[in-house]
Amino acid sequence: MPAAKHAWLCLRPSLAVLALCLTGLATPSPARAQDSAAELWDRIHTVFSHPRCANCHVGADNIPVWQGPHYGPERLLHGMHVTGGESRIGAETLACSSCHMHTNSPVRHGPPGAPDWALAPVEMQWIDKTSAEICTQIKDPEQNGGRSLAEIADHVDEDELVHWGWQPGLGRDPAPYSKDQVADFLRAWDAAGAPCPAG
């Protein structure tokens, strides 16, 4: 029976009724709350490790990655061996903005586009990282751009380049969930203590 419907019974002096009241009004146990936080992180990690996000969160080689069902089973390095360079915007050789405009190409597999196209900073590498490594990283201001978790949620909510992951253009699978859901997952996970998986 829902708590609201049997709240009046709590006035009756009966152990059986008292047990019913406590059952209906109880808060989740710490173990259940921890399970919920772990589930939230699993959803967040599913997004962060998805090709639409991880392909530009690459390591110190500065080379973006192409991957997804339409590219075949293997992960490919960006065509023409394009590199973002240490600038992560291609300033040293060929600027990312030479091909990546503010909007997606209308051609299948044409250059995707969004404002301020760039690789994420190298300390924010997600590709080839474990769930535990990514989790630890995004909680560390020295590896996440100096942000709190609340600010990371705002970043997901507000940044147009991040939003591209859910509108990646013809021939590319979007990231799972939605940007609003992921921002909500981050805020709820933060409120639950932001636990990381072991390992």
Backbone bond lengths (Angstrom), bond angles and torsions (degrees), N, CA, C in turn:
res aa  C-N    CA-C-N  psi(-1)  N-CA   C-N-CA  omega(-1)  CA-C   N-CA-C  phi
1 M - - - 1.461 - - 1.525 109.23 -
2 P 1.360 120.55 129.75 1.452 121.74 -179.51 1.520 111.60 -58.75
3 A 1.354 116.23 147.35 1.460 121.48 -176.24 1.518 111.88 -56.72
4 A 1.324 117.63 -40.57 1.468 120.40 -176.68 1.528 111.24 -63.38
5 K 1.339 116.54 -32.59 1.455 119.98 -176.32 1.523 113.22 -79.82
6 H 1.355 117.40 -23.72 1.458 117.11 -177.95 1.519 112.45 -114.96
7 A 1.357 118.53 13.95 1.455 120.54 -179.32 1.527 111.58 -59.72
8 W 1.339 118.28 -34.42 1.468 121.24 -178.99 1.519 111.67 -64.85
9 L 1.347 117.65 -25.10 1.462 120.06 -179.26 1.523 112.07 -67.93
10 C 1.346 117.06 -20.85 1.457 120.67 -177.02 1.524 112.27 -64.82
11 L 1.309 116.83 -12.97 1.463 120.76 178.06 1.519 111.68 -81.80
12 R 1.321 118.77 -12.58 1.464 121.90 -176.79 1.520 109.83 -86.27
13 P 1.331 119.48 132.99 1.473 123.67 -175.48 1.519 112.55 -80.63
14 S 1.322 116.91 69.05 1.457 121.17 -179.88 1.516 108.80 -132.64
15 L 1.353 116.83 132.57 1.461 119.54 178.88 1.522 111.19 -62.01
16 A 1.311 116.91 -37.67 1.461 120.40 179.99 1.521 110.62 -63.49
17 V 1.334 114.92 -42.90 1.459 119.33 179.83 1.530 110.09 -68.61
18 L 1.345 116.53 -38.65 1.462 120.15 178.37 1.534 110.53 -60.88
19 A 1.321 116.83 -41.29 1.457 120.18 178.37 1.525 110.95 -62.54
20 L 1.337 115.74 -40.86 1.456 120.21 178.14 1.519 110.57 -62.48
21 C 1.339 116.73 -41.87 1.459 121.46 179.64 1.524 110.88 -61.59
22 L 1.342 115.21 -46.98 1.455 119.35 -177.38 1.518 111.12 -65.34
23 T 1.334 117.16 -36.59 1.456 121.17 178.26 1.517 111.18 -64.80
24 G 1.317 116.16 -43.63 1.464 120.55 -176.74 1.508 113.49 -72.60
25 L 1.331 117.64 -27.42 1.453 120.76 -174.06 1.520 113.30 -104.89
26 A 1.331 117.55 -2.28 1.466 120.42 -173.81 1.524 111.22 -66.96
27 T 1.330 115.47 148.89 1.462 121.42 173.62 1.526 108.12 -89.19
28 P 1.350 116.88 159.00 1.470 118.67 -179.54 1.525 111.40 -60.59
29 S 1.326 116.11 146.84 1.459 120.29 177.09 1.515 109.46 -68.29
30 P 1.363 118.20 159.85 1.463 119.74 177.61 1.523 112.93 -55.48
31 A 1.345 116.57 -36.72 1.464 119.55 179.89 1.522 110.80 -63.94
32 R 1.340 116.72 -42.57 1.472 120.12 179.38 1.517 110.62 -66.65
33 A 1.330 117.01 -39.23 1.465 120.27 177.61 1.525 110.33 -62.91
34 Q 1.340 117.06 -39.09 1.459 120.71 178.86 1.524 110.46 -65.86
35 D 1.326 117.33 -40.58 1.461 120.47 176.22 1.518 110.67 -58.95
36 S 1.323 116.55 -42.06 1.453 120.81 -179.72 1.521 110.71 -63.67
37 A 1.331 117.45 -42.22 1.464 121.11 178.44 1.523 110.38 -64.18
38 A 1.336 117.06 -39.51 1.465 120.99 178.75 1.529 110.27 -64.24
39 E 1.315 116.62 -39.67 1.467 120.31 178.02 1.527 110.90 -65.03
40 L 1.324 116.51 -39.39 1.463 120.32 177.11 1.523 110.40 -60.98
41 W 1.343 116.83 -45.50 1.457 118.91 179.09 1.529 110.89 -62.38
42 D 1.335 117.80 -40.00 1.464 120.27 179.33 1.526 110.66 -57.95
43 R 1.340 117.23 -39.92 1.465 120.70 178.42 1.530 110.47 -66.40
44 I 1.331 115.87 -44.21 1.468 120.57 179.18 1.521 109.89 -60.81
45 H 1.334 116.12 -45.92 1.462 119.68 -178.96 1.518 111.72 -63.99
46 T 1.321 117.64 -36.31 1.468 121.16 177.02 1.525 110.42 -56.83
47 V 1.322 116.53 -36.56 1.470 120.96 178.76 1.522 110.67 -76.63
48 F 1.323 117.48 -50.15 1.468 120.73 -175.22 1.533 112.20 -63.67
49 S 1.325 117.56 -29.91 1.463 120.79 -179.40 1.529 112.58 -91.05
50 H 1.324 117.04 -3.39 1.467 121.11 179.01 1.534 109.31 -69.68
51 P 1.339 117.88 146.40 1.466 119.61 -179.09 1.521 114.92 -52.06
52 R 1.342 118.67 -34.68 1.459 119.23 -178.40 1.524 112.08 -64.10
53 C 1.326 117.13 -23.08 1.463 120.79 177.71 1.522 111.33 -102.42
54 A 1.326 116.57 -49.64 1.470 120.72 -173.00 1.519 113.14 -68.73
55 N 1.338 118.52 -27.27 1.465 120.34 -175.49 1.527 113.45 -61.23
56 C 1.316 116.87 -24.60 1.474 120.53 178.35 1.528 111.77 -106.55
57 H 1.312 117.29 -2.88 1.471 122.12 174.09 1.529 107.42 -100.27
58 V 1.338 114.82 66.62 1.463 120.88 -173.74 1.529 110.79 -101.39
59 G 1.331 114.64 174.29 1.459 120.63 -175.02 1.516 114.07 -84.91
60 A 1.324 114.35 -159.26 1.459 121.95 -171.13 1.525 113.67 -71.77
61 D 1.343 118.58 -7.79 1.465 118.41 174.36 1.524 111.09 -73.68
62 N 1.332 116.75 -14.27 1.478 122.97 174.80 1.529 113.55 64.41
63 I 1.331 117.24 20.32 1.468 120.01 -177.44 1.528 109.99 -105.98
64 P 1.331 117.91 118.38 1.469 119.93 176.45 1.523 110.95 -63.74
65 V 1.308 115.47 161.57 1.467 121.77 -175.50 1.520 109.82 -119.52
66 W 1.317 115.52 146.81 1.454 122.34 170.77 1.519 107.67 -111.69
67 Q 1.329 116.37 126.80 1.462 118.88 174.22 1.516 109.78 -159.11
68 G 1.297 115.37 155.15 1.458 122.98 -179.42 1.512 108.74 150.12
69 P 1.332 117.53 166.03 1.468 120.92 -175.60 1.524 113.50 -54.45
70 H 1.328 117.89 -35.13 1.460 121.40 -176.09 1.531 112.48 -77.31
71 Y 1.368 118.08 -11.34 1.462 120.94 177.07 1.534 111.99 -93.33
72 G 1.314 117.45 -7.12 1.454 120.72 -175.44 1.516 110.56 99.43
73 P 1.334 117.38 -178.85 1.464 120.94 -172.85 1.527 114.18 -72.47
74 E 1.332 117.46 -21.37 1.453 120.28 -174.05 1.526 111.64 -95.59
75 R 1.317 115.76 148.08 1.455 121.72 172.22 1.527 108.33 -79.07
76 L 1.320 117.21 133.18 1.456 121.34 -177.22 1.526 110.46 -112.82
77 L 1.325 115.81 145.84 1.452 119.33 170.16 1.529 108.60 -74.99
78 H 1.316 116.26 151.85 1.461 121.82 179.54 1.530 109.47 -48.46
79 G 1.322 116.27 136.99 1.456 120.83 -179.86 1.523 112.83 -55.30
80 M 1.296 115.11 154.72 1.469 123.61 -179.99 1.531 111.81 61.51
81 H 1.311 116.76 17.32 1.468 122.34 -178.74 1.535 111.70 52.25
82 V 1.310 115.27 39.49 1.467 121.11 179.06 1.523 109.64 -64.60
83 T 1.312 116.55 138.64 1.464 121.80 177.54 1.521 110.09 -127.03
84 G 1.311 115.23 144.77 1.462 119.77 176.17 1.516 112.69 -80.49
85 G 1.343 116.44 -11.99 1.458 120.00 -178.65 1.524 112.24 66.13
86 E 1.318 114.83 178.81 1.467 118.26 178.85 1.521 111.94 -64.19
87 S 1.317 116.86 -25.38 1.467 120.62 177.55 1.522 111.44 -69.37
88 R 1.328 116.60 -22.62 1.474 126.40 -176.44 1.530 112.00 66.55
89 I 1.339 117.32 8.74 1.470 121.07 173.72 1.527 110.62 -123.12
90 G 1.330 117.61 8.56 1.450 121.59 177.71 1.516 114.68 77.34
91 A 1.323 117.67 16.11 1.466 120.77 -174.71 1.521 112.80 -61.22
92 E 1.335 117.51 -26.27 1.466 120.56 -175.49 1.532 112.72 -75.23
93 T 1.313 117.18 -25.69 1.471 120.10 -175.57 1.524 111.02 -132.07
94 L 1.323 116.08 -72.90 1.465 121.68 -179.50 1.524 107.69 -132.89
95 A 1.307 116.31 115.69 1.469 120.36 -177.34 1.522 110.75 -61.65
96 C 1.329 116.50 138.54 1.473 121.18 177.60 1.538 110.45 -52.66
97 S 1.348 115.15 -37.26 1.471 120.03 -176.64 1.522 113.00 -69.51
98 S 1.348 117.89 -6.39 1.472 119.88 175.18 1.525 110.79 -63.55
99 C 1.333 116.02 -33.22 1.468 120.76 179.97 1.531 112.47 -115.97
100 H 1.336 115.68 -33.98 1.463 120.09 -174.80 1.524 110.10 -91.97
101 M 1.329 114.93 102.22 1.461 121.51 -179.03 1.526 110.38 -85.14
102 H 1.311 117.00 -166.66 1.461 121.42 -178.95 1.520 113.16 -80.53
103 T 1.320 116.91 -10.60 1.471 120.99 178.16 1.528 109.02 -135.70
104 N 1.329 115.70 162.11 1.453 121.46 179.34 1.522 111.67 -68.54
105 S 1.323 115.67 146.38 1.458 120.32 169.94 1.528 108.46 -64.42
106 P 1.331 118.10 142.23 1.471 119.96 177.96 1.529 112.94 -76.41
107 V 1.332 117.58 -5.57 1.466 122.32 -177.10 1.524 109.41 -91.98
108 R 1.327 116.86 138.70 1.464 121.25 178.12 1.538 109.66 -56.00
109 H 1.332 115.90 127.71 1.459 123.64 -177.68 1.533 113.16 66.77
110 G 1.336 116.76 10.13 1.456 118.99 173.91 1.521 109.61 -68.47
111 P 1.341 118.44 168.29 1.463 120.50 -176.69 1.531 111.84 -57.95
112 P 1.317 116.99 125.53 1.465 119.04 174.69 1.524 109.51 -71.70
113 G 1.324 116.15 160.13 1.456 118.07 -177.98 1.507 113.78 -148.79
114 A 1.322 114.31 149.43 1.462 123.72 175.56 1.529 106.50 -166.40
115 P 1.322 118.00 160.30 1.464 119.11 178.31 1.532 111.92 -58.80
116 D 1.326 115.78 142.05 1.468 123.19 174.18 1.527 112.40 58.77
117 W 1.319 116.58 46.03 1.469 121.11 -178.82 1.527 109.86 -60.23
118 A 1.317 117.03 129.31 1.469 121.70 -177.99 1.512 109.46 -169.47
119 L 1.328 115.71 163.01 1.452 120.78 169.28 1.529 108.68 -77.62
120 A 1.325 115.32 150.80 1.467 119.26 171.94 1.528 108.81 -67.20
121 P 1.323 118.71 153.44 1.467 120.44 176.26 1.525 111.22 -54.20
122 V 1.329 115.70 148.61 1.465 120.53 -172.72 1.524 111.95 -60.34
123 E 1.341 117.95 -31.67 1.469 119.49 179.62 1.525 111.76 -69.82
124 M 1.341 117.00 -8.81 1.467 121.25 177.32 1.527 111.41 -101.57
125 Q 1.318 117.90 24.39 1.465 121.13 178.89 1.529 110.23 -58.08
126 W 1.342 115.82 130.03 1.463 121.57 174.54 1.513 111.04 -114.75
127 I 1.326 117.30 -32.85 1.455 119.40 -176.14 1.536 109.44 -64.03
128 D 1.319 116.38 136.25 1.466 124.25 -178.90 1.527 113.29 69.52
129 K 1.329 118.10 12.62 1.462 121.64 175.90 1.528 109.14 -101.25
130 T 1.341 115.73 150.58 1.464 119.90 176.91 1.523 110.07 -77.66
131 S 1.314 115.21 166.52 1.468 120.53 176.05 1.524 110.83 -57.13
132 A 1.333 116.75 -44.31 1.471 120.65 -179.52 1.526 111.20 -63.84
133 E 1.330 117.32 -38.51 1.464 120.74 -179.77 1.524 111.42 -67.03
134 I 1.323 116.61 -43.56 1.470 119.81 178.92 1.523 109.95 -65.11
135 C 1.324 116.45 -41.45 1.465 121.30 -179.71 1.526 110.43 -60.01
136 T 1.318 117.06 -48.42 1.469 121.03 179.37 1.522 110.64 -62.20
137 Q 1.314 115.65 -40.48 1.458 120.85 -177.92 1.527 112.12 -62.40
138 I 1.338 117.32 -47.81 1.470 117.80 -173.87 1.528 112.43 -72.38
139 K 1.327 116.53 -13.34 1.467 119.32 175.45 1.530 112.49 -89.38
140 D 1.330 116.36 -8.14 1.466 121.85 -175.28 1.529 109.51 -99.49
141 P 1.345 119.07 111.57 1.465 120.64 -178.85 1.526 113.71 -57.19
142 E 1.334 117.70 -24.40 1.460 119.89 178.63 1.529 112.10 -75.41
143 Q 1.334 116.13 -13.74 1.464 119.96 -179.98 1.521 112.86 -118.98
144 N 1.307 118.38 1.04 1.465 120.22 -176.34 1.525 113.37 -123.74
145 G 1.341 116.51 18.81 1.461 119.01 179.37 1.511 113.50 82.64
146 G 1.349 116.81 20.18 1.462 120.50 178.24 1.519 114.01 74.72
147 R 1.323 116.99 25.36 1.466 120.67 -175.21 1.526 112.12 -101.46
148 S 1.323 115.61 149.05 1.463 121.73 164.93 1.526 107.47 -79.70
149 L 1.328 117.43 168.25 1.461 119.37 176.86 1.525 111.30 -63.60
150 A 1.323 116.67 -34.47 1.471 119.73 176.61 1.529 110.12 -62.71
151 E 1.326 116.32 -38.41 1.470 119.95 179.08 1.528 111.50 -71.88
152 I 1.332 117.09 -31.72 1.466 119.39 174.65 1.528 109.76 -65.28
153 A 1.325 116.70 -41.67 1.470 120.20 176.36 1.525 110.21 -60.31
154 D 1.332 117.15 -42.08 1.470 120.56 177.53 1.530 110.71 -64.00
155 H 1.334 116.16 -38.29 1.470 121.63 178.30 1.531 110.02 -59.87
156 V 1.313 116.97 -45.53 1.469 120.84 177.17 1.522 110.35 -62.97
157 D 1.305 116.02 -39.20 1.465 122.19 -178.27 1.523 112.61 -67.29
158 E 1.334 117.69 -33.97 1.466 120.96 -164.49 1.527 115.75 -115.04
159 D 1.327 118.93 -23.95 1.461 120.56 -171.23 1.531 111.44 -81.85
160 E 1.331 116.84 123.23 1.464 120.96 -175.82 1.524 112.62 -67.90
161 L 1.333 117.38 -31.29 1.458 119.25 176.99 1.525 110.38 -66.99
162 V 1.320 117.45 -39.75 1.473 121.23 175.43 1.529 109.70 -62.35
163 H 1.322 117.22 -41.25 1.461 121.40 -177.76 1.527 112.00 -62.08
164 W 1.344 116.71 -25.49 1.459 119.53 179.11 1.530 111.55 -55.79
165 G 1.337 117.88 -31.52 1.457 121.38 -179.16 1.519 113.57 -56.25
166 W 1.327 117.31 -22.62 1.469 121.12 178.92 1.528 111.60 -102.50
167 Q 1.333 116.94 -2.62 1.464 121.93 177.33 1.532 107.84 -138.88
168 P 1.347 117.28 63.02 1.462 120.18 -167.97 1.529 115.87 -83.80
169 G 1.302 117.62 0.11 1.456 119.16 177.67 1.514 112.94 93.02
170 L 1.307 113.96 172.93 1.461 122.90 -173.02 1.525 111.52 -60.09
171 G 1.335 115.91 128.58 1.460 121.35 174.69 1.511 115.17 89.03
172 R 1.325 117.97 5.90 1.465 120.06 179.91 1.531 109.74 -123.78
173 D 1.324 115.72 138.08 1.459 120.61 177.91 1.516 109.76 -77.65
174 P 1.333 118.51 130.09 1.468 119.85 177.64 1.523 111.26 -72.53
175 A 1.310 114.94 160.05 1.465 120.50 173.17 1.526 109.43 -61.98
176 P 1.336 117.74 153.92 1.465 119.72 -179.86 1.526 112.00 -71.47
177 Y 1.335 114.48 166.44 1.464 123.49 -178.57 1.524 109.24 61.69
178 S 1.335 117.61 -147.80 1.461 123.22 176.45 1.518 107.54 -140.37
179 K 1.311 117.21 165.31 1.467 119.12 -179.35 1.529 110.61 -63.15
180 D 1.330 118.17 -34.93 1.472 120.57 177.92 1.524 110.74 -66.16
181 Q 1.330 116.47 -43.03 1.462 119.60 179.38 1.523 110.87 -63.50
182 V 1.335 117.19 -43.23 1.460 119.78 -177.94 1.524 110.81 -65.60
183 A 1.319 117.46 -39.87 1.467 120.07 175.46 1.519 110.30 -60.82
184 D 1.333 116.88 -41.08 1.474 120.68 178.16 1.525 110.75 -66.03
185 F 1.351 117.52 -40.85 1.462 120.50 177.51 1.532 110.24 -58.86
186 L 1.326 116.70 -43.88 1.466 120.70 -179.14 1.520 111.33 -63.05
187 R 1.315 117.17 -42.68 1.468 120.11 -179.19 1.527 110.74 -66.88
188 A 1.335 116.55 -41.95 1.466 119.96 179.66 1.525 110.78 -67.42
189 W 1.316 116.97 -40.00 1.472 121.67 178.31 1.522 110.01 -64.15
190 D 1.316 117.63 -42.43 1.467 122.46 176.25 1.528 110.34 -59.68
191 A 1.339 116.49 -46.60 1.466 120.76 -179.79 1.529 111.93 -63.95
192 A 1.337 116.28 -27.04 1.471 120.82 -179.93 1.519 112.78 -87.24
193 G 1.343 117.31 6.89 1.449 120.55 177.84 1.516 114.57 101.35
194 A 1.339 117.63 -4.75 1.457 123.22 176.60 1.527 113.25 50.26
195 P 1.340 117.90 54.20 1.480 118.73 178.88 1.522 111.16 -72.88
196 C 1.318 115.60 147.30 1.462 122.01 176.79 1.525 109.90 -104.90
197 P 1.314 117.54 151.20 1.465 119.70 176.17 1.526 110.66 -68.35
198 A 1.299 116.23 156.58 1.467 120.81 177.15 1.520 109.87 -70.93
199 G 1.329 115.37 151.77 1.449 119.78 175.19 1.484 113.24 95.99
